[in-house]
Amino acid sequence: MNSISIIGACYGAYGEAAKTFDVTSKVQKLITRSGDSLEVDNHMFNDPCPGHSKHFGAVYKVNGQTKAVACKEGQLVTFA
């Protein structure tokens, strides 16, 4: 398994209802424990903005390369 280091990660709503959570440490713990993918949803991170669509974004390092990933709530994200 590749060593993945999360540089930064956030989850929340954007635009007029903008409110996000910094989920960097939680994502690092989850992928260290469970592997290189996770399903992004309110159960995983709580709901920073009830009634609005949420998005997830992260910058991470794997095998010496810095990468970024983004998705909507309810989607599976893979750090590879």
trRosetta pair geometry for C-beta under 8 A, 3 or more apart (Angstrom, degrees):
i j d omega theta_ij theta_ji phi_ij phi_ji
1 35 7.2 -117 -132 -129 133 67
1 36 7.2 -174 -158 -37 100 108
2 36 6.9 45 53 -84 99 138
2 62 5.1 49 143 -165 134 105
2 63 5.8 -54 -147 -45 124 93
2 80 7.2 118 36 -133 144 61
3 62 7.1 170 83 -133 50 64
3 63 7.9 133 51 -59 75 49
4 31 5.5 -57 78 133 135 139
4 32 7.9 -143 64 -72 92 64
4 36 6.1 133 -31 -117 149 91
4 60 5.8 6 -175 170 94 132
4 61 7.3 155 -158 79 49 50
4 62 4.9 -14 -105 -90 75 100
4 79 5.0 76 -144 128 150 133
5 28 7.5 12 -151 -122 45 110
5 60 6.3 160 83 -164 47 78
5 61 4.5 -10 60 57 102 100
5 62 7.6 -180 23 -68 67 52
6 9 5.5 -34 -173 -23 125 116
6 24 5.5 171 127 -160 119 74
6 25 8.0 -173 80 -82 132 23
6 27 5.0 131 -106 96 163 111
6 28 4.4 -127 28 -72 122 88
6 31 7.2 132 -44 32 115 133
6 58 6.1 -56 -143 -166 100 120
6 59 7.8 107 -166 81 59 50
6 60 4.9 -40 -108 -104 50 99
6 79 8.0 -70 -82 -117 86 156
7 24 7.7 -81 108 -137 26 119
7 58 7.8 132 51 177 74 74
7 59 4.4 -49 65 102 118 95
7 60 5.8 -169 5 -97 84 33
7 61 6.2 86 -45 -20 106 93
7 66 7.1 18 -24 -138 149 103
8 22 7.6 -62 -159 -147 83 95
8 24 5.3 -52 -135 -93 40 122
8 58 6.8 -177 95 -146 51 57
8 59 5.1 23 49 42 87 100
9 22 7.4 108 79 -168 58 56
9 23 4.9 -67 109 78 105 82
9 24 4.7 149 33 -89 83 54
9 26 7.9 -114 82 60 130 82
9 27 4.5 28 43 6 167 152
9 56 7.2 0 -173 -173 96 90
9 57 6.9 -178 -146 95 56 48
9 58 3.8 -4 -103 -104 93 97
9 59 7.6 -155 -68 27 60 54
9 60 7.8 20 -62 -59 103 98
10 20 4.7 27 175 166 116 131
10 21 6.6 163 -155 79 68 44
10 22 5.8 -40 -100 -104 82 47
10 23 6.3 135 -119 18 25 86
10 24 7.9 -7 -58 -46 58 80
10 56 7.3 179 91 -147 47 50
10 57 5.7 -1 54 57 85 88
10 58 7.7 173 18 -77 52 60
11 20 6.4 154 78 -158 31 82
11 21 5.3 -16 62 55 86 95
11 23 5.0 28 1 -10 110 139
11 40 6.8 -168 -117 -163 121 109
11 45 4.5 32 73 130 160 168
11 48 6.7 150 106 -3 80 128
11 54 6.1 32 175 171 81 125
11 55 7.4 -164 -144 92 51 40
11 56 4.9 -8 -103 -103 84 81
11 73 7.8 88 -163 -87 104 94
12 18 7.4 63 133 -166 121 53
12 19 5.3 -132 -166 103 128 51
12 20 2.9 -147 26 -105 146 60
12 21 5.8 146 -58 6 108 64
12 48 4.3 -45 -112 72 96 146
12 49 5.9 87 -164 -5 82 116
12 54 5.7 -87 -162 -140 12 98
12 55 7.2 -25 70 52 42 68
13 17 4.6 -29 125 103 140 104
13 18 6.2 -145 102 -109 77 28
13 19 5.8 25 48 44 95 71
13 20 7.3 -154 38 -70 44 69
13 48 6.8 -159 6 91 84 100
13 49 3.8 -80 8 66 128 157
13 52 4.0 29 -110 115 150 133
13 53 6.6 115 -116 76 93 48
13 54 5.5 -73 -65 -97 68 64
13 55 7.5 109 -108 12 31 81
14 17 7.8 50 75 68 17 73
14 18 5.5 19 -144 -102 36 85
14 20 7.7 23 -74 -58 70 112
14 55 6.4 -12 -11 25 113 127
15 18 6.1 177 59 -54 29 85
17 49 5.2 114 149 -172 110 136
17 51 8.0 -130 -144 88 157 90
17 52 4.5 -165 105 -87 156 161
18 49 7.9 -112 169 -85 9 150
19 48 4.8 -163 120 149 98 103
19 49 4.4 147 56 -70 110 107
20 48 5.9 76 -129 125 19 167
21 45 6.0 170 69 169 141 112
21 46 6.9 93 -47 67 164 102
21 48 4.8 -155 -29 -71 96 130
23 26 4.7 -59 -169 50 80 116
23 27 5.4 84 128 -29 93 99
23 45 5.1 -41 -101 -126 143 122
23 56 7.8 -47 49 -136 141 98
24 27 6.1 -63 -150 35 23 107
24 28 6.5 21 156 -18 62 108
24 58 7.9 143 -106 -128 66 95
25 28 5.6 -52 -148 35 34 114
25 29 6.4 34 155 -18 66 105
26 29 5.8 -56 -151 37 31 110
26 30 6.3 30 154 -19 66 108
26 44 7.9 134 145 159 129 83
26 45 6.7 138 99 -108 155 81
27 30 5.7 -56 -145 37 31 111
27 31 6.3 17 163 -9 68 107
27 38 7.3 -151 -136 35 78 151
27 58 6.2 -157 163 -107 170 142
28 31 6.5 -63 -145 42 25 98
28 32 6.1 26 157 -22 63 112
29 32 5.8 -59 -145 36 27 112
29 33 6.2 15 160 -10 64 114
30 33 6.1 -68 -149 44 26 104
30 34 5.6 -29 175 25 67 119
30 38 5.5 33 138 -83 135 150
30 44 7.6 25 -97 -160 159 109
31 34 6.5 -72 -115 58 27 80
31 35 6.6 -73 -152 92 62 29
31 36 5.9 49 -155 -112 109 37
31 37 7.9 97 -114 -3 95 16
31 38 6.7 -100 -73 -28 81 117
31 79 6.0 -1 -130 34 152 141
34 38 6.8 85 88 -84 134 97
36 78 5.9 48 126 -163 93 75
36 79 4.8 -127 -169 64 85 81
36 80 5.7 82 150 -68 143 81
37 76 5.9 23 175 177 118 100
37 77 6.5 178 -149 90 73 43
37 78 4.1 -25 -95 -101 105 73
37 79 6.9 -171 -79 15 49 69
38 44 6.7 117 160 -135 119 150
38 76 7.3 -177 98 -148 24 65
38 77 6.2 -14 62 57 69 87
39 44 6.9 -178 90 -46 68 139
39 74 7.4 -15 -179 -163 98 27
39 75 7.2 -168 -147 106 68 23
39 76 5.1 -40 -94 -94 72 69
39 77 7.8 144 -109 14 23 71
40 44 6.3 -104 -139 51 36 148
40 45 7.4 0 -158 -5 73 125
40 54 8.0 -141 146 109 108 110
40 56 4.3 -105 -147 -16 153 153
40 71 5.8 147 28 84 144 115
40 72 7.7 164 87 106 126 29
40 73 5.7 -118 119 -125 94 47
40 74 7.0 -40 81 14 74 21
40 75 5.9 -1 43 62 105 68
40 76 7.6 170 5 -103 78 19
40 77 5.7 46 -30 -6 115 116
41 44 5.3 103 57 5 64 102
41 45 7.5 165 88 21 33 87
41 73 5.5 94 -113 -173 54 90
41 74 5.6 68 -91 -77 100 48
42 45 6.7 -84 -136 61 30 73
42 46 6.4 -14 -171 170 71 15
42 47 4.3 7 -140 -71 121 90
42 54 7.3 130 -69 16 84 151
42 73 6.8 30 -36 -158 75 137
45 48 7.7 -32 129 -26 107 98
45 56 7.9 160 -10 -99 157 112
47 50 5.2 67 135 -76 132 72
47 54 7.6 -134 -139 -47 69 143
48 54 7.1 113 43 -113 97 126
49 52 4.5 -34 127 48 112 123
49 54 6.7 151 51 -83 103 96
53 72 6.7 -30 177 -155 110 108
53 73 6.6 -161 -167 23 65 113
54 72 7.3 124 88 -167 53 61
54 73 4.2 64 67 -44 96 125
55 70 6.6 8 175 -174 108 98
55 71 7.2 176 -156 93 70 33
55 72 5.7 -48 -105 -108 70 52
55 73 7.1 -95 -75 -30 26 75
56 70 6.6 172 90 -150 58 53
56 71 5.4 -6 56 59 101 77
56 72 7.7 145 15 -130 82 5
56 73 7.0 114 -24 -79 99 57
56 75 7.9 -148 33 60 119 100
56 77 6.4 -108 96 -36 135 151
57 68 7.2 -3 -171 -174 90 100
57 69 7.3 173 -149 91 49 51
57 70 4.4 -5 -104 -104 82 94
58 68 6.9 172 91 -151 48 58
58 69 5.4 -4 58 57 92 90
58 70 7.6 175 20 -77 59 54
58 77 7.5 112 22 152 124 150
58 79 7.5 -52 99 -92 139 112
59 66 6.6 7 180 -175 97 98
59 67 7.4 173 -153 89 56 38
59 68 5.0 -25 -101 -98 71 84
60 66 7.4 170 91 -149 31 57
60 67 5.9 -22 67 64 78 84
60 68 7.7 144 19 -96 68 35
60 69 7.3 -8 16 9 112 106
60 79 5.5 -18 75 -145 162 122
61 64 7.1 -7 -179 -133 102 11
61 65 6.8 165 -152 80 64 35
61 66 5.3 -33 -95 -94 80 63
61 67 7.5 144 -101 17 29 75
62 65 6.2 -26 69 60 64 85
62 67 6.4 -24 26 15 101 124
62 79 6.4 156 -53 157 138 91
62 80 6.8 -130 116 -157 169 21
67 79 7.7 147 81 -153 126 73
69 77 5.4 119 145 -166 133 114
69 78 7.6 -160 -131 67 153 44
69 79 6.5 -116 -6 -93 151 68
71 75 4.0 -126 169 80 129 134
71 76 7.7 -109 -174 70 172 25
71 77 4.9 -150 6 -76 139 105
72 75 5.4 88 62 -9 68 122
